[in-house]
Amino acid sequence: MSGIKIWATGVFLGSAALAHAADRQDLSDIIATCAGRMSAELEFSWLLSDPETEAFETQRNRFVDILEALGPSPHSHGQLATLLDARAAHSNLLMTAYLDVDKSRAAWAKRHATKLRSACQNMLLHS
C-alpha cells in the first residue's frame, strides 16, 4: 500500500510542477503580448506627437520588466516571437484606425485597439 501512496504522491507532485510551468508560460505569453501591444502604441504615439507617448513608454517598460522578472525560460525565443507578433498586429490595427478610408472599419479598429490596450493597462493597475 505504501508503494501506491509514494507513486500517487509522485504523480501528484509531477502534475503540479507541470501545471505551474504551464501557468508560468501562459503568464509569460500574456505579458509578452502586452509588451508588444504597448510597443506599437508607443511607436504610433511618437509618429502622431501624442502627449501620451511618455505614459506608453513607461507602461511598455513595466511589461518588459515583468517579463524579465519571470526569468529566462526554455521558451524565451517564443516569448520574443509573441511580443513581435503582437506588436505587428497592434500596429496594423492602429494604422487601420487612423489611415483607413473606410470609416466603419477605421472605427472598429480604433475600438478594438483601445479595448486591447485597456486590458493590458488594467493588468498594470492591478499589479
N, C-alpha and C positions, 0 to 999 in steps of 0.2 A: 504494500500500500504506500509506503514512503517513497518508492521509486516513481509511482504515478504522481504523487504530490510534487516531487522535485521536477519531473518532466512538465507538469502543468504550470508550475511556477516559472520555469524557464521559457515556456511558450508565452505566458502572460507578459513577462518582462521583455522578451524579444519583440512581442507585438507592440507594447507600449513604447519601446525605443523607436520602432519603425514609424509609429503614429506621430511621435514627437518630431522625428526627422521630416516627415511629410508636412506637418504643421509648419515647421520652420521654413521649408521650401515654399509652401504656399504664401507665407508672410513675406518672404524674400521677393517672390514674384509680384505681389501686390505693391510692395514698396518700390521695386524697380519700375513698375508700370507708372506709379505716381511720379517718380523722379523723371521719367521720360515725358509725361504729360506736362509737368511743370517746366521742363527744359523747353518744350515747344511754346508754352505760354511766355516764358522769358524771352525767347528769340523773337517772337511776334511782337511783344511789347516794345522791344528795342526798335524794331522796324517802324512802329507807329509812334514812337516817342511817348509812350503811355506813362503816366505818373505812377502806375502800379509796378513798374519794372523792378524797383528795389525790393518790393514785397515778394514778387515772384522769385527773385534770386534767393532771398532768404528762405523761402519755402522749399525751393529746389535743393538748396544746400542742406536743409534739415533732413530731407528724404535721403540724400546721398550719405549723410552722417549716420542715419539709422541703418541703411544698407551696409555700410562699413562696420557698424557696431555688431551686426548679426554675424560678422566674421566671414572668412572665406568658406566657401562650400564647394563640394565636388561639382556643383552646377554653376560656378561663377561665370563661365562663358555663356551659359544660358541666361543668367541674370542680365548680362550686358546686352545680349540679343533682345531680351524682353524690354529693357529700357529703350533701346534704339527703335524697336518696332513701335512701342507706344508713342515715342516722340514723333516718328514719321506719321503715324495715324492721326495723332492730335494736330500736327501741323497741317495735314490735309483738311481736317475739319475746320481749322481756323482760316485757311485760305478760301475754302468754300464759303464760310460765314461772311467773310469780308470782301471777296472778289467775284463771287458767282453772280451772273446776270439774272439768274432765276431767283426771284425774291423769296419764293416759298422754300426753295431748297436752302438758300442762304439763312433764312430764319430758323429752319430746322437744325442746320449745322451749328448755328450760334447757340441755340438752346441746348443741344446735345453736348457741345464743348463745355458750356457753362456747368451743366449737370455733372460731367466727369471731373472737371476741375474742382467743383464744390465738394464732391465726395472725397477727393484727396485732401483738400484743405480741412475738411471736418475731421479727418483722421489726425491731423496735427493738433487740432484744438483739443482733442480728447487724449493726447499722449502726455 
